[in-house]
Every structure is written in structure tokens, then in C-alpha cells.
């Protein structure tokens, strides 16, 4: 235990003879926020995450912050705030979508999915390559964390995000969250458009 602690300390920025490592410096505050969440110090977690969301520019690091914010707000029953966090991240990554989509918006996303699925089999989806795009993977992970809150705010937005996860998987590769999108897609495409053959 002592040896591990000493070695970890040597990795921290500012240790003599050790160059600064931004990814190590960033790792501590989100973990601190997560500790606040686990111990019930929700106000402290919210303050820390709010500060990080304003100052973090790296998209992967920002996805971690937003995921924790979405999780925190969902735990607190602040579903609209949880959804807003996810929408803001999508906007900052150039993947913005309307927070209050219409049925036409959902239908357009479904048509895009039908186009991408043309000629594919369900079995073929399992053979899609795993993505090497870390921002894409982080984005789908964040959307997955936000989906429970979305259920309480907008059925159309929930449908749109599920369809978009599926579309982005077909476009950029599979992630661990892709299976969730395709499972939930059967609930979206069928009841909404009666397109069970899609």
C-alpha cells in the first residue's frame, strides 16, 4: 500500500523530475466529485462538476464531466438539467440536436437509419468493427447515461437519441453502448412507425 501510494505520488504533476501530465491532473477532480456523490454531498459534487464543465476543453475529459453531471442530476430528480447537460455536450461536439424534437425530426432520423440499414442483416450488426474514435465512444456513453432522464422529459427526444445512437454506430463503428441502442430501437421504430421489419 505504501509503495503504491509513493509511486502514484511520483506520477502527479509538479513532482520533482516529473513533467506535467494533463490527463493525470484532470483525473483527480472528477473522482473527487464522484466521491461526493457516493457520500451524499450532492451540493459539493454539483459545484465541482459545474466548474469543470466551464473550464474543460478536451472533449474526452468533458464527456466524463457531463456523464457525472447527468448521473448526479438524475439521482436528484432534476431530469431537465440532466438532459440539458447531454444536449450541451452534443452541441459542443458539433452533433447538436433539438431538445424538443418534433415527430418530423424523429421520422427524418428513422429514414436515415433505414437508408443505412439497407442490405444489412441483424446478424451483421454484431460483426460491425469496434470504433477507434474515442470521442464517438464517449458520446454514446454519455447519451446512454442521459436516456433515463430523457424518458421523463420527452418521448420524441428519447426516440431521436436512440435512433441517432444506432445511426452513429453504423457510421463510425460499434461501442459497448451500441447494443443498448439496437435493443431499444425495437421499442422506438415499432411503436412509433410500425416499421418492425426495419
HELIX and SHEET records of a PDB file:
HELIX    1   1 UNK A    2  UNK A   11  1                                  10    
HELIX    2   2 UNK A   22  UNK A   38  1                                  17    
HELIX    3   3 UNK A   42  UNK A   55  1                                  14    
HELIX    4   4 UNK A   59  UNK A   75  1                                  17    
HELIX    5   5 UNK A   79  UNK A   92  1                                  14    
HELIX    6   6 UNK A  103  UNK A  117  1                                  15    
HELIX    7   7 UNK A  122  UNK A  125  1                                   4    
HELIX    8   8 UNK A  134  UNK A  151  1                                  18    
HELIX    9   9 UNK A  155  UNK A  172  1                                  18    
HELIX   10  10 UNK A  178  UNK A  193  1                                  16    
END                                                                             
